[in-house]
Amino acid sequence: MADSDQNPSAQQNSVDQQSLLDNAGPSWLIQLSLALNALLLTLVVALLLKRSKQADADRAKSQLSSQSDNPRLKLKQRLKAIEIAAGKGDLAAVREAILVWGRGAFPNEKVKTVDEIALLCADVELTEQLRLLDQSLYNRQSSEKADLKLLIRRLKTLDIPVSESKTSTNGLKPLYPTNNIG
């Protein structure tokens, strides 16, 4: 009787194993489906991240371009370039950066030399420092050196009027034009 008790149990085990084998057949399809779904999900996330980074880059470019359109900011950037060149001790680069700054500060003038900038600024200390800068660049025997910190400080304290553009920032004509009739 013990054999007959084990026999149905053995039959039950073989039936359970058979049902597991039957269920195991489609499991590779489930695994394949899960793998494909994971791959597609990864692809979607990667595309969304790329799109987000592109949008951030475009936003940063538009902010930078809108900031660079500001004439006052351009002068500050040019002053920063003068400071960087002065920090390196490169007098030729300082002189060139001052010329670029002068062309931006006085766009209606044809600035070609630092002497012209000195005349336009009408600042005695600045004129002297610009003269010393040229002298130290072109006259090696001169013992006098330009004080670059004072030069930059004088350039920063100048009150340079910023010229406004003739057209509005969005390029539209005014809504109510002025009428000079009477």
Secondary structure as a PSIPRED ss2 file (coil, helix, strand):
# PSIPRED VFORMAT (PSIPRED V4.0)

   1 M C   1.000  0.000  0.000
   2 A H   0.000  1.000  0.000
   3 D H   0.000  1.000  0.000
   4 S H   0.000  1.000  0.000
   5 D H   0.000  1.000  0.000
   6 Q H   0.000  1.000  0.000
   7 N H   0.000  1.000  0.000
   8 P H   0.000  1.000  0.000
   9 S H   0.000  1.000  0.000
  10 A H   0.000  1.000  0.000
  11 Q H   0.000  1.000  0.000
  12 Q H   0.000  1.000  0.000
  13 N H   0.000  1.000  0.000
  14 S H   0.000  1.000  0.000
  15 V H   0.000  1.000  0.000
  16 D H   0.000  1.000  0.000
  17 Q H   0.000  1.000  0.000
  18 Q H   0.000  1.000  0.000
  19 S H   0.000  1.000  0.000
  20 L H   0.000  1.000  0.000
  21 L H   0.000  1.000  0.000
  22 D H   0.000  1.000  0.000
  23 N H   0.000  1.000  0.000
  24 A H   0.000  1.000  0.000
  25 G C   1.000  0.000  0.000
  26 P C   1.000  0.000  0.000
  27 S H   0.000  1.000  0.000
  28 W H   0.000  1.000  0.000
  29 L H   0.000  1.000  0.000
  30 I H   0.000  1.000  0.000
  31 Q H   0.000  1.000  0.000
  32 L H   0.000  1.000  0.000
  33 S H   0.000  1.000  0.000
  34 L H   0.000  1.000  0.000
  35 A H   0.000  1.000  0.000
  36 L H   0.000  1.000  0.000
  37 N H   0.000  1.000  0.000
  38 A H   0.000  1.000  0.000
  39 L H   0.000  1.000  0.000
  40 L H   0.000  1.000  0.000
  41 L H   0.000  1.000  0.000
  42 T H   0.000  1.000  0.000
  43 L H   0.000  1.000  0.000
  44 V H   0.000  1.000  0.000
  45 V H   0.000  1.000  0.000
  46 A H   0.000  1.000  0.000
  47 L H   0.000  1.000  0.000
  48 L H   0.000  1.000  0.000
  49 L H   0.000  1.000  0.000
  50 K H   0.000  1.000  0.000
  51 R H   0.000  1.000  0.000
  52 S H   0.000  1.000  0.000
  53 K H   0.000  1.000  0.000
  54 Q H   0.000  1.000  0.000
  55 A H   0.000  1.000  0.000
  56 D H   0.000  1.000  0.000
  57 A H   0.000  1.000  0.000
  58 D H   0.000  1.000  0.000
  59 R H   0.000  1.000  0.000
  60 A H   0.000  1.000  0.000
  61 K H   0.000  1.000  0.000
  62 S H   0.000  1.000  0.000
  63 Q H   0.000  1.000  0.000
  64 L H   0.000  1.000  0.000
  65 S H   0.000  1.000  0.000
  66 S H   0.000  1.000  0.000
  67 Q H   0.000  1.000  0.000
  68 S H   0.000  1.000  0.000
  69 D C   1.000  0.000  0.000
  70 N C   1.000  0.000  0.000
  71 P H   0.000  1.000  0.000
  72 R H   0.000  1.000  0.000
  73 L H   0.000  1.000  0.000
  74 K H   0.000  1.000  0.000
  75 L H   0.000  1.000  0.000
  76 K H   0.000  1.000  0.000
  77 Q H   0.000  1.000  0.000
  78 R H   0.000  1.000  0.000
  79 L H   0.000  1.000  0.000
  80 K H   0.000  1.000  0.000
  81 A H   0.000  1.000  0.000
  82 I H   0.000  1.000  0.000
  83 E H   0.000  1.000  0.000
  84 I H   0.000  1.000  0.000
  85 A H   0.000  1.000  0.000
  86 A H   0.000  1.000  0.000
  87 G H   0.000  1.000  0.000
  88 K H   0.000  1.000  0.000
  89 G C   1.000  0.000  0.000
  90 D C   1.000  0.000  0.000
  91 L H   0.000  1.000  0.000
  92 A H   0.000  1.000  0.000
  93 A H   0.000  1.000  0.000
  94 V H   0.000  1.000  0.000
  95 R H   0.000  1.000  0.000
  96 E H   0.000  1.000  0.000
  97 A H   0.000  1.000  0.000
  98 I H   0.000  1.000  0.000
  99 L H   0.000  1.000  0.000
 100 V H   0.000  1.000  0.000
 101 W H   0.000  1.000  0.000
 102 G H   0.000  1.000  0.000
 103 R H   0.000  1.000  0.000
 104 G H   0.000  1.000  0.000
 105 A H   0.000  1.000  0.000
 106 F C   1.000  0.000  0.000
 107 P C   1.000  0.000  0.000
 108 N C   1.000  0.000  0.000
 109 E C   1.000  0.000  0.000
 110 K C   1.000  0.000  0.000
 111 V C   1.000  0.000  0.000
 112 K C   1.000  0.000  0.000
 113 T C   1.000  0.000  0.000
 114 V H   0.000  1.000  0.000
 115 D H   0.000  1.000  0.000
 116 E H   0.000  1.000  0.000
 117 I H   0.000  1.000  0.000
 118 A H   0.000  1.000  0.000
 119 L H   0.000  1.000  0.000
 120 L H   0.000  1.000  0.000
 121 C H   0.000  1.000  0.000
 122 A C   1.000  0.000  0.000
 123 D C   1.000  0.000  0.000
 124 V H   0.000  1.000  0.000
 125 E H   0.000  1.000  0.000
 126 L H   0.000  1.000  0.000
 127 T H   0.000  1.000  0.000
 128 E H   0.000  1.000  0.000
 129 Q H   0.000  1.000  0.000
 130 L H   0.000  1.000  0.000
 131 R H   0.000  1.000  0.000
 132 L H   0.000  1.000  0.000
 133 L H   0.000  1.000  0.000
 134 D H   0.000  1.000  0.000
 135 Q H   0.000  1.000  0.000
 136 S H   0.000  1.000  0.000
 137 L H   0.000  1.000  0.000
 138 Y H   0.000  1.000  0.000
 139 N C   1.000  0.000  0.000
 140 R C   1.000  0.000  0.000
 141 Q C   1.000  0.000  0.000
 142 S C   1.000  0.000  0.000
 143 S C   1.000  0.000  0.000
 144 E C   1.000  0.000  0.000
 145 K C   1.000  0.000  0.000
 146 A C   1.000  0.000  0.000
 147 D C   1.000  0.000  0.000
 148 L H   0.000  1.000  0.000
 149 K H   0.000  1.000  0.000
 150 L H   0.000  1.000  0.000
 151 L H   0.000  1.000  0.000
 152 I H   0.000  1.000  0.000
 153 R H   0.000  1.000  0.000
 154 R H   0.000  1.000  0.000
 155 L H   0.000  1.000  0.000
 156 K H   0.000  1.000  0.000
 157 T H   0.000  1.000  0.000
 158 L C   1.000  0.000  0.000
 159 D C   1.000  0.000  0.000
 160 I C   1.000  0.000  0.000
 161 P C   1.000  0.000  0.000
 162 V C   1.000  0.000  0.000
 163 S C   1.000  0.000  0.000
 164 E C   1.000  0.000  0.000
 165 S C   1.000  0.000  0.000
 166 K C   1.000  0.000  0.000
 167 T C   1.000  0.000  0.000
 168 S C   1.000  0.000  0.000
 169 T C   1.000  0.000  0.000
 170 N C   1.000  0.000  0.000
 171 G C   1.000  0.000  0.000
 172 L C   1.000  0.000  0.000
 173 K C   1.000  0.000  0.000
 174 P C   1.000  0.000  0.000
 175 L C   1.000  0.000  0.000
 176 Y C   1.000  0.000  0.000
 177 P C   1.000  0.000  0.000
 178 T C   1.000  0.000  0.000
 179 N C   1.000  0.000  0.000
 180 N C   1.000  0.000  0.000
 181 I C   1.000  0.000  0.000
 182 G C   1.000  0.000  0.000
